[in-house]
Each structure stands twice: as structure tokens, then as C-alpha cells.
Amino acid sequence: MKDSVDTQLRDQQDGFCKDQSCTDQIGTLRITVEQSIEWNSLLYITFVDYEKAFYFMDRTTLQKLLRHYGVSQKIVNIIQNSYDGLNCKILHGGQVTDTFEVKTGVSQGYLLSHFLFLLVIDWIMKTSTSGEKHGIQWTARIQLDDLDLVDEHSGSDADVKARIGEARAAYLQLKNI
């Protein structure tokens, strides 16, 4: 399953991928920030906290996304069956709640959670950045493509808001896959 999906992921995707690391991307980000300070140029950086994102992923959308990436229906059904009828209890202050069904999200402890999350993020980035010129123009001929969300463009607040709007729109389109 992972082999069929890995060939479709963006080149910039390194997190949760076999034999890949985010070390180079972190180093590139650090150098970019240092250069921006040295050159006294504007730089907009967005950090997104995905801690709770696992809990809000729509499972029907995940099924569609898996099929979109070429995962067989049989595997999609197995994944879906692992979540059907998922019940939980909460222990708080020595008290245990009644059992309740969990209908959205993926468990962070689930073996495939990172893989499923990776697909969602990859799809959002592909959709929100398609057809545009990306990266930071270092010289007339050399461009840095490894950072999709670090971009100086024209430096205006409107440009930054437009990029955020494009990412938000891509996220909302997930349900229409």
C-alpha cells in the first residue's frame, strides 16, 4: 500500500517517509531565516500545530483519499473496519465515563495514523499550491523548491492571506474528492 502511494507524494514530503528525514528541511529553514535577518528582508513563516488534527479527520474523506492515491478497495475496507464501532471511556479524577462511540479522527497510537495523516497533508499541499511558482528566488536562475510554506513573494499581507486562503480552500475540498 505504501509503495503505491510513495510514488505520488510531493518531492518535498519527507516526514513519515521511509529512508527520508526532515533534517535537511530544518537546516534549510534555519539558513533561510538567518539570511533574511542578514539581508534585512521580509520573511513570512507559518507553523501549524497538527496535534489535534488527528482527531478531526473525516473518515469518509480518508476512504476517498486512499482510493484517490490508488489504495485497493479491499485495503480501504480493512482500514475502515478497524475504526467502525470504535468505543472509548475517559478516566478523569478517578471517575470513568460511560462508553461512547468515536466517529471522527484517527487514533494517534494506530499503526497507520501517520500514513493517513501524511496523505491528507500531501493532498492539501498539492491542491493549494498547484499551478503556481513556489520557492524563494535566490538568483535569476536558481530557485529553492523544498519549502512550500516559506515564501517571500511580494511580501504583502494580502499575498500571505491569499496563500492561507488557498490552503484552507484545499482542506475544505477534501470532502469533494
N, C-alpha and C positions, 0 to 999 in steps of 0.2 A: 504494500500500500504506500509506504513512504517513498519507495523508489519512483513510483509513477508520479508522485506529487513533487518531489525534489527537482525534477527537470523543469517544472513550470514556475518555480519560485523566482522572485526577482534576484538578480545577482547581488544586490545589497543586503539580502537577508542572510544573516549569519547566526542569530540566536536560535537555539534549539535545533540546529542542523548538525548532522554527523561530520566530524573532521573539520568543523569551522568554529571560529571563535569571534567574539566581538572586540577582542584586544586591539586589532588594527583600527577599527572604527572609533574606539575610545581614544586611541592615540591621535587619530586624525582630528577628532573633535577638540582635543586639548590644543593641538597645534593651531587649529583654526581660531580658537579663542585667543591664544597668545598673539597670533599675527594681527587679529582685529584690534587688540589693545595697542600693539606696537604701531600699527598704521593709523590709529585713531579713527577707525571706520565703524559704521553701524553694523551690528550683528544681532539678528533675532534668533533665539533658540527656544524651542518648545520641548518641554519634558512632560510626558504623560505618565501618570501613575496608574498602572493597569491592575493594581492589587484587587480591586473589586470587580474588574471586568469579567473574570471567570464566572462570577455569579449571575451575570445578566445576559449571557449569550443565549439567544433563542435557539432551542434545539431543532426546530423545524428548519430554520435557516441553516444550521450546521449540516443537516442532512443534504440540503440543496447544494451547499458549498462543497461538500465531499463529492457529490456527483459531478459538479462543475469541474473539479480537479481530476476527474477520471477514476475515482474510487468505485469499485464494483458495488452494485446494489446489495449483494449478499453481505459484504463487509459493513456497509452503511446500516443494514438491518441489525447486524450483531451489535454495533455501537449503540444504536437506538434502544435495543432490548436491554442493554446494560443500564440504561437510565430510566426505562419505564417502571413505574411503581416504586421509585426511589423514595424512601421514607426516612425521616430524621426525628431525633429528640434533642432537646437542648438542656444541658445541665448548667444551672446558674444559682449560686448561693446555696448549694446543697439540695436544690429542688430540681426535679426532672419534669419537663413539659410533656404534654400528650404528644403522641406521634402525629406528624403532619407530612404531607407529600410535597416533595420539591419538584417543581415543574419547569424551572428555567435554570440555565447555567450548567457548568461542568465542574465537577469536583477537582480541586487542586491536587488532591492525592491520587487521582485516577491516572493510570499509566499513559493514556493518550491525551491528557489535558493540554500539555504544552504543544503538542502537534496540532490539535484542533484550534487552539488559540493562534498559533502561527498562521494557519490558513486564513483566519478572519483578518488578521493584521495585514497579511500579504495582499489579500483581495482589496482591502480598503486602500492601501498604498498604491496598488496598480490602478485602481479606479480613479482615485483622487489626483494622480499625477500623470495620467495618460495624455499624450499629445502635447506636452509642454517641454520646454527646455529647462533642465534642472542643473543644480550644482552651482558651484562658485567659479566664476571665470577668473582663473589665475593669470593667464596671458591671452593673447589673441588666438592661440591655437590649442592650449591645454585646458581641460576642464576637469574638475573633481566631481565624479558621479556618485561616490559612495555615501553621501549624506543627503537623503531626500528631504529631511526636515530642517536642515541648516542651509539657509539661503539668504543672500543679501539682496537679490533682485534690485529693485529701485530703492528699497529701504523705506517705503512709505507705510504708514499704519494701515492704509487701505489694502495694500498688497498682502500684508500679513493676515488681515481679517479675511481677505478673499481666499487665501490658502487654507485657513482654518475652516471656512465655509465649505470648500471643496472636499476636505476630509470628512466633515460632518455629513455632507450630502452622500458621499460614498458609503458611509456607515448606514445611513437610512435606506440606501438602495439594496442593502444585503437581503432584505425581506422580499425583494422583487427578483431574486435570482431564479 
